[in-house]
């Protein structure tokens, strides 16, 4: 029975780790997209001047 409890706790840990990684990846991608947008709008302003 203790084996089943350990497996379920590992499963929960793996799931929470996956959730944390997904959230971190999503935040990182959003940050990179914002940086890319800022770079392109910065380039457009320089061309207009």
Buried (B, 14 or more C-beta within 10 A) or exposed (E): EEEEEEEEEEEEEEEEEEEEEEEEEEEEEEEEEEEEEEEEEEEEEEEEE
